Amino acid sequence: MSKGKHFVVPMVCVAAVHLVTFLSGFFAPYDYSEQDRHLPYAPPSTLHFRDAQGTWHWRPSVCALVERPEQFGVYEEDRTRCFPLAFFTRGYRYSAFWLIQSDRHLLAVTPPAKIFLLGSDGYGRDELSRLLYGGRLSLCAGLLAAASSVGLGLLLGTVAGYYGGWCDAIVMRCVELFLALPWLYLLFALRAFLPLHVSPSQAFLLLIAVLGIVGWARPARLIRGIVLSEKERTYVLAARMFGGSDFYLMHQHIAPRTYGLLLTQAALLVPQYILAEVTLSFLGLGVAEPVPSWGNMLAALQQYDVLVSYWWIWAPGFALFLVCINYWRLASAMQVAAEGTAHWQ
């Protein structure tokens, strides 16, 4: 029961984060590029259940913000101008899972009021909306890059372990080369050879390709070890004697034995690649503004006054920490489950 709980909790947390970010258009009150230049660095909105006269209301409300004279980024609430929240309202159009078009949103507030549950940035853009949209990009980059690395590692590791000889020697020398190189610096070097000024979609695809190429070596080496062991099993030798082709043997008998390892490696690689994407975008080498990612959102912290004055700008960093911790917990639970299965076998 305890082992199941250790597996279920991080799995539920990871699934919930991905679901919320992939449905960011529904949960985000505003479009990620919508600006309000009158409210730069507005603090997180306070939800009020009592009005200025002390009357209780079941629907929370937010009050209009008024900037203090000659004090940039310092606001006071105007309790005489409060606006109730509306739920499941219509607003700007968005795509859910890049397929379904909708204009339904979880919550909104009547203009001219603004609801900033996580404050706003220097351009008056809602930090929560950008956090959700940026999380969708950063998490997708991690997932797709990990899938590319694991897929390439599966292909090369299976071929090297099954055929051996010169094929195995070439693949293993490449593995040793990639493992010996510091992958972060290799990532910077590969990105330096790519065009610097590209569209956000092109930068996203380039990031996935570069990350996938860098990280295939470790999964390939581990899969090769499994293939070397499995191809000598009795049932594989029997299938070969009955005329099974190499592709049939690898696909039906050997590859399924690697799936547990593949899932564990993917759970380890995803947070590494999310961190890599955040690092590149933070340094200006990834997806550029106005499209948000957690990296370019954190880039505002390079300004000292932002770093010390506006704590809500740290929100992508806290989200990144929680995502990585839960992925690592999930990978640890998978590894313990795989070791238990191997012991009983």
N, C-alpha and C positions, 0 to 999 in steps of 0.2 A: 504493500500500500504506500509505504514511504517513497519507494523508487518511482512508483507511478505518479505520485504527487510532484516529485522533483522534475519529472518529464512534462507533466501537464501544465504546470504553472508557467514556465517560460514559453511553452508552445502557445498558450492562450494569450500571453502578453505580446509575443511577436505577431501573432495573427491579428490581434486587435489593432496594433499600431499600423500594420500594413493596410487593414481594411479602412481605417480612418483616413490615412493619407491618400489611398487610392480613390476614396470618396471625398476628397478635399473640397470639391466644388459644393457639395451639400453642407458640409460642416463649416466652411469658411464664410463669414458674413459678407466679405467683399472680394472683388477680383484682386489678384496679387499686385497688379500694376496701378490700381486706383489710388490717387494721391489727394491729400488735403493739406496744401501748403500752409494753412492757418493753424495746423495742429502738429508741428514737428515734435517728436519725442514726448508725445502725450503719455501720461502714466496709465497703467491698467485701470479700466473703468470700474467704479464701485457700483454694485447692484443694491438698490434701495427697495425695501418692502414697505417703508413708511414714507409718506409725503412730508412736505414742510410743516403741515398742521398736525403731524403725528398719527394720521389715519393709516391703518394697516390695509395693504392691497396684496392679493394673492399673486398678482403678476408683477415681477420686479421691473424696476425702471432705472434709467440712467439719466444723469443730469448733464446739461451743457457745460462745457469747459470754457473758462475765460482765462486768458494768459495775463499774468501779472505785468503791469507796465514796467518796461525796461528790465525785465527778467526773462531771458530767453529760456524756453522749455520748462517754465514754472507755471502751474495752472491751479485755478481754484474752481470748485463746483458752484454753479448758479442753481441753488435749490428751488428757485422760483420757476425754473424751466427744466422740468423733468419729463421724460418720454418713456412710456411703457414698452417693454419688449414684445415682439410678435413672433410666434413660432410657426414653422412650416409655411413660410410665406414665399412669394414669387420675387425673383430678382434677376440678376444678370444670368445669361445662359452659360452652361458649362457641359463638359462631356464626362460621364462616369465610365471608368475603365476604357476611355478613348473610343467608346462605341455608342453609348446611350446619351442622347441630348436631353437636358432638363433645365428648368429654371427654378426648381424648388430648393429652399434653403432652410436649415434647421432654425435659425433665429435671425432677426433683423430688428432695426429700430427706425422709427419715422424720422426722415430728415427734417430739420438740419442737424439733429443729434447724431452722434457717432458712438458706436460701441467698440471699444478697444479692450478686449478681455486680457490681452497681453501687451497693451500699450501700442505705440506707433514708432516708426523709425524716423530718420531725419527728413524724409520727404512726406511724412504724414500718412504713410501706408500702414495698414493694419498688420501688426506683427504676427497675430495668430493665423491670418489667412496666408501670409507668406511662409510661415512655419509649416503649414499643412501642404501647400504646393511645393515648397522646397523639399519637404520630406518625401513626397512622391518621387521627385527626381533623384534624390540621393539614394533612397532605398531601391528604386528601380535600377540605378547604376550598379549597386552592390549585387543585386539578384542576377542581373543579366551577365555581369562580368564573372561572377562565381559560376554560373551555368556554363559560360564559355570555357573557363579554366578547367572545370571538372569534366566537361565533354571532351576537350582536347586531351586531357590527362587520361581519360578512359580509353580513347582511341589509341594513343601512342603507347600507353602502358600495356594494354591488351596485346597489341601487335608485337611489342618488344618481348613480352613474357612468353607468348605463344610460339613465335617463330625462332627466337633466340639468334645466335650467330651474329653476323655483321649488322643485322637490323637492330638487335638488342644493344650491340656495342655503340652504334651511332646515337640511338635514343638516350642511352645512359650517359654518354659523354655530354650531350646537350643538357641533360638533367643536372649533372654536376656543375656545368658552367652556370646555369641559371640559379642554382642553389648557392653557389659561391659568391655571386654578385649581390650587393645590397639592393634589394628590390625597390626601395623607395628612390634611391639615386638613379637606378636604371629607369624607373618610371619618369623621373625628371628628364633624363637624357633622351628617352624616346619622345616625350612630349615636346622637347626643344626642337626636334627635327620636323615637327608637324606645323602647319600654318597657325600663326598666332591669332589672326583676326578671322574667325569663322562664325557662322550663324550658330545660335544655341543648339539647334537639332544636330548640326554637324559636330559641334563640340561634344555633345552627349554621346554620339556614336563613336567618335574618336576615343573618348574616355573608356568606353566599354571595350573597344578593340585592344587598346593599350593594356588595360588591366587584365584582360583575358589572356593576352600573350605572356605577360610577366609571370602569372601565377600557376601555370600548368605543371611545373616540374615536380613538386611534392606529391600531388595526387597521382601522377604518372608512375613515380617510383613505388608508391605504396600499392597501386593496382598491379604493377608488374610482379611484386612479391606474391600477391594472391593468385595471379594467373599461373606463375611457376609452380605453385603448390597444387592448384586445382586441376591442371592439365594432366597430372599423373594419377588422378583418382581413378578408382576402378570403373565407375559408371561412365567416365569420359573415354577411357580406353575401350570399354565395351561398345559405346556408341560409334567410335572410330572403326572398330572391327566390323560393325554392321553397315559401314559405308557412309557414315555421316561426314559431310563436308566440313572444311575448316570454319566457314562462316556459321554453319549450323551448330557446331560444337561451341564456338565462342558465344553465339547469341543465346542458345538454349541452356547450356550447362555451365559455362564459365562466368559470363557477364552477370547473371543474377546473384552470384556469390559476392560481387563487389558493391552491391547497392547500399548496404549498410555503411560501408566505408565512404562511399560517395556522398551520402547524406551528411555524415559527420564532417567530412572535409568541406562541404558546401556551407554548413553552419559555422565553421571556423573562418572560411574565406569571405563570407558576406560582410561581417563587421570590418574586416581588414580593408575590403574594397570601398566600403562606405567611408571609412577614415581616409583612404587615399583620395577619393573624390572630393571630400570636404577639404583636405589639405591643398589639392590643386586649385580648387575654386577659391579658397582663402587667399592663395598667392596670386590669383588672377590668371591662372593657366587652364581653368576649367570653364564651366558655363558662366557666361557674363550677364550682367544686368541688362534689362530689367527682369529677366527670368530668374526666379529665386532658386537657390540651393542652400543647404545649411552652411556650406563653405563661404559663399559670397555674402550671406547674411552676417556671419561672424566677422567678416572683413571690416565691418564698421568699428569693431573693438580695437583696431589698430590706432584709432584716435584716442588719446589719453582722456580727454574730457568725457567721451562716450563710455570708456572703460570704467571710470570711477563714478559716473553720475547716473547712468541709466541701466539699472540691473536687469531689466526685462530684455535687453538686447542679448543677454547670455542665454536666452531660451533655447536656441538651436543646440548649444553645447550641452545643456541638461538633457534634451531629447536624444542627442547622440549618445550620451553616457548610458541612458536607460536602454536604448536599443542594443548597444554593444554588450552590456552586461547580460541581458536576457538571451542574446544569441550565444554567448559563451556558456551560459548555464545550460542552454539547450544542447549544445555540442557535448558538454560534459555528460549530460544524462544519456545522450545517444551512445557515447563511448562506453559508459558503464553497462548499458543494455546490450551492446554488441559483445562486450567481454563476457557477460553472463550467458549469452546465446552460444558463443564459441566454447565456453566451458562445458555446457551440457551436451554439445555435439561431440 
